[in-house]
Amino acid sequence: MARLIRMDRTGHSTVAEWRADDPAAVEAAVEAFRRELDRGYLAMVTTGPGRAEHVRELPVDADTVILRKPISGG
C-alpha cells in the first residue's frame, strides 16, 4: 500500500493511501495530492539512499510520497 504523508507538528499525518491496481483509490490520492500542493506543500520521493526528488505529479508507483512546507530563510 502506497502512502501520501504530510510532515507536520505531530511528526507526520497520512493524507492518502492507494494501490496502483485500485483506480478509485489512485484518483482520491491524486486529488489529495493536488489539494496539498495548492496549500503550499512540496512533494518529495526517495530516489535512492540519501537522495530525493521534488515531484509535481503523484508518482502512482512510489511507495511513499512526502509532503512538506518550503524551508524559510535567506
C-alpha positions in Angstrom: 0.0 0.0 0.0 1.5 3.3 -1.1 1.1 6.4 1.2 1.0 10.1 0.8 2.2 11.7 4.1 2.4 15.3 5.2 5.1 16.3 7.6 3.6 18.4 10.4 3.9 19.4 14.0 2.8 15.8 15.1 5.6 14.3 13.0 3.5 13.2 10.1 0.0 12.6 9.1 -1.3 10.1 6.4 -3.2 12.1 3.8 -4.0 9.2 1.4 -3.2 5.5 0.7 -3.6 3.7 -2.5 -2.7 0.6 -4.6 -1.8 1.1 -8.2 -4.5 -1.5 -9.2 -7.3 0.4 -7.5 -8.4 3.3 -9.8 -10.7 4.8 -7.2 -8.0 5.0 -4.6 -5.5 6.3 -7.1 -7.9 9.1 -8.1 -8.6 10.0 -4.5 -4.8 10.1 -3.8 -4.2 12.3 -6.9 -7.0 14.7 -5.7 -5.5 14.8 -2.2 -2.0 15.4 -3.6 -3.2 18.4 -5.7 -5.0 19.9 -2.7 -1.9 19.8 -0.6 0.2 21.3 -3.4 -2.4 24.1 -3.6 -2.0 24.7 0.1 1.7 25.3 -0.5 3.3 22.0 0.3 6.2 20.5 -1.7 6.2 16.8 -2.6 9.3 14.6 -2.5 10.0 10.9 -3.3 13.1 8.9 -2.5 15.3 8.1 -5.5 17.9 6.1 -3.7 19.9 6.0 -0.4 20.2 9.6 0.8 18.5 11.0 -2.3 15.1 12.5 -3.1 13.4 14.2 -6.0 10.8 17.0 -6.0 7.6 15.9 -7.9 4.7 17.9 -9.2 2.5 14.9 -10.1 1.7 12.0 -7.9 4.0 9.1 -8.8 1.5 6.3 -8.5 4.2 3.6 -8.4 6.1 5.2 -5.4 5.9 3.6 -2.0 5.8 6.8 -0.1 5.4 10.5 -1.2 6.3 13.0 1.5 4.7 16.5 1.6 6.4 19.3 3.4 6.3 23.1 3.6 9.2 25.0 2.0 12.0 25.9 4.3 12.1 29.6 5.2 15.3 31.6 5.4 17.6 33.7 3.5 
